[in-house]
Amino acid sequence: MDYPIFDVGIGGGVLMGMVAITHVIVAHFAIGGGLVIAASETLAARRGDRELRELAKRSSLMLILVSTVFGAISGVGIWVVAGLISPATISALIHTYVWGWAIEWTFFIVEIVAALVYYATWDRIARRTHVMIGWIYFVAAYLSLVVINGIVTFMLTPGRWLETGAFWDGFFNPTYWPALVLRTGIVLVMAVSFMVFPALRASPAARPRLARWLGGWLLAGVALAYAGYRWWEAALPESTRALFLGERPGLTALADTRSFLLWALTAVLGLGLLVLVAAPRALRRPTAALLMVAGFAFFGGYERLREGVRKPFLIHDYMFSNGILVSEIARLNEEGILSRAGWAAHAAAEDPAGAGRAIFRAQCASCHTLDGYQALRPLIDPDFIEANLYALWEQGGEYVPGEPVDKAKLDYPFMPPFVGTEDELAALAGYLSSLAVPAPPTVAGGGP
Amino acid sequence: MSPDLVPRLDPIPLPGPPWLFQVLLVLTFFLHVVFMNLTLGGTLLAAVAQARAGGVGDYRSTLASRLMGINTYGISLTITTGIAPLLFVQLLYQQFFYSATILIGGVWLAFLGMLLVGYYAAYAYKFRGAPAARPGRGRGGGAGWLALAAVLFLLIAMVHVAVNLIHAQPGKWAALAANPWSILADRVYWPRLLHFLFASLGFSALVAAWWAVRQARAGREPELNGEIAGWAWRWVLWTTLLQVADGFVLLFVLPREVLLGLMRGGLATLLPLGAAIVLGLGLLMMISRVRRPVEEPGTVTGVLAAMLLTIAVMSITRQQVRALYLEPVTSGVELASAPQWGNVVLFALLLIAGLAVVGYMVREVLRHPATGPEAA
């Protein structure tokens, strides 16, 4: 909040979504691909199966080009984008988990070197050594997931960390293990989603055999993903579950996302059974592409749900989406938001009439644009805006530092409370009213 | 100064003593910059060599292919080793670093795209365009990919120098918010960029020369490798000469307080700075005395070791310069810390284990080369 604002037309959330979702898809393929490639080469060596070996070899080129290039750069991209759109959050995460990331980095070094060596030494070193390097790659890649999973799940369910602030309390949080099982399933689904394409290049005679081999991995992945997902749902706090589960979910959009991802997973299962196991001759480019789309849809849907149920927080019960801490609501209500938002205050000082705009930038702009993503302008009703903001201001009272909030009780469960003084509330209301789309002029007599 | 624009410190304490993170920042930056030199300088040098090559079979063409052959791996390692210093700089200098990246948010974001395209362009050259890979096709298409990668990597260097100068000077933020491009008019900007550029060219040329000398001494294509070594060595000489000159320019265009801080910092600052200057001048003498590098392999290896040492001590000076730049806004600010010693030990053990596994893999690969049916 006290950082300068990076104006991105499409909205910070969309930008982050684009970078993060493409990254996780590739990163999960990098892990699952490692397992299936290493297993394929091992089995191929044992059986003398040249086609299976070729599948491993072709997939390893894909792994290099997709994972070590795009995956590595988009991974850095998540930090880059987070630093631009929500610096306070990424700073809080890094302060808490710098050692987690540092440890993950040690695995990452092994993973990258192993990937490069593995790819570069096909046909050049002894088989046993090559197979071993493949397995080293997979183990290092999986260990990096083991670490990152702790940090990602911490953001949604920080658990006892809220009281203790202790690294391991946040790391092994209530959704750590379910999410690890779920992601283990996802890595296999992603691996097969990518590897069906190199499998298509095998000879027609070998293709069904390779399809069934990949089908086995896919079914295992779907089973793990489904079990992990249901466990993950069960591990969420009741008030979070109430947002998207049950007969009357609090937020129908999230309930729809849940249905979407479960249908997508069903589609993965159905397509996998059909084109990989039952009728592997039906594996063609279009069916492979469908399988891949279904896999991405499931994973993308889950990521969206996970992000969605976390709102209005970036770190649940600790920091809101706009970087304001639960623990500072009372003080900021007393001293004013502009007391802390140096950049917003700087802008306001240059334009004395711009205090409202400065408050908008400090509190709203991290999620809302005026006319683009999550556009605010069409939602503004000048007659009610002050009352709406007042309700949001009152909602701040529901948050108690160090205690989980019951989102079911909130009128605006997606929105952080408004914080600041009464004057600031009036200034923001004035600014937002000035943006409202004017009502269409009414023609006397009405009607055409 | 506008310290009111400096965001407050993160309320969560550092999970270790600040000195430890500073040491890790410098160490990992050193690792990163070694590979970064190969990526930036190696690609630029390959592009020049490719452009100057007379045709297929020209030693400069071989040099370009050779440099890019290792660069597709080198770029990966540049990114991998860059992650750690990026992590530690965010931890130690969050309020400065994030503000700087936001102030030039568009280009900072664009650097990711440039890296992505540059990396794939390097692969495109390696797989499709390299003359060695497509004999008979001359120097056509490949040179374009290579030039594209070289230009993009140079632009990335420009972005990084900009972010580093902006984050160190909060006093300029208000002006930069109005016109971010004004950072290009900072009198330190161009000498600093050139300092990285000359270093990267010199280091890459040196690595290329060192490898060619080793190959020639082992009896592999001695004539070709001799030519490569001779050509690369001239690049080592000229870029080091320019580097030493630019180093003095950079030193004297530093803001007065920063320069004075370096001079008054006692052994802590004068030792690394003095060592870097002595090493730079020493390198120049050593390099200029070599007429035919193939005949003096010991000196070539010595120059490589001395250059690595120079990069290491310059990494320390770079960190000290940052601290001096930021002193007006950080003096009196104590970074709170609540060390997680268990995690420090875990990290250290895993780093050692990880490096051991890397060493093991490399050793196994070297020990068990195979071709034909025995090969993987």
Interface residues (C-beta under 8 A of the other chain):
Chain A: D2 Y3 P4 I5 F6 D7 V8 E41 L65 T68 V69 F70 A72 I73 S74 G75 V76 G77 W79 V80 V81 G83 L84 P87 A88 I90 S91 A92 I94 H95 T96 V98 W99 G100 W101 A102 I103 W105 T106 F107 F108 I109 V110 I112 V113 A114 L116 V117 A120 T121 W122 D123 R124 I125 A126 R127 R128 T129 H130 V131 M132 I133 I136 A140 G165 F167 L325 R340 G342 W343 A345 H346
Chain B: S2 D4 L5 V6 P7 R8 D10 P11 I12 P13 L14 P15 G16 F21 L24 Y73 S76 L77 I79 T80 T81 G82 I83 A84 L86 L87 F88 Q90 L91 Q94 Q95 F97 Y98 S99 T101 I102 L103 G105 W108 L109 F111 L112 L115 L116 Y119 Y120 Y123 W173 A174 A177 A338 Q340 N343 V344 L346 F347 L350 L351 A353 G354 L355 V357 V358 M361 V362 E364 V365 H368 P369 A370 T371 E374 A375 A376
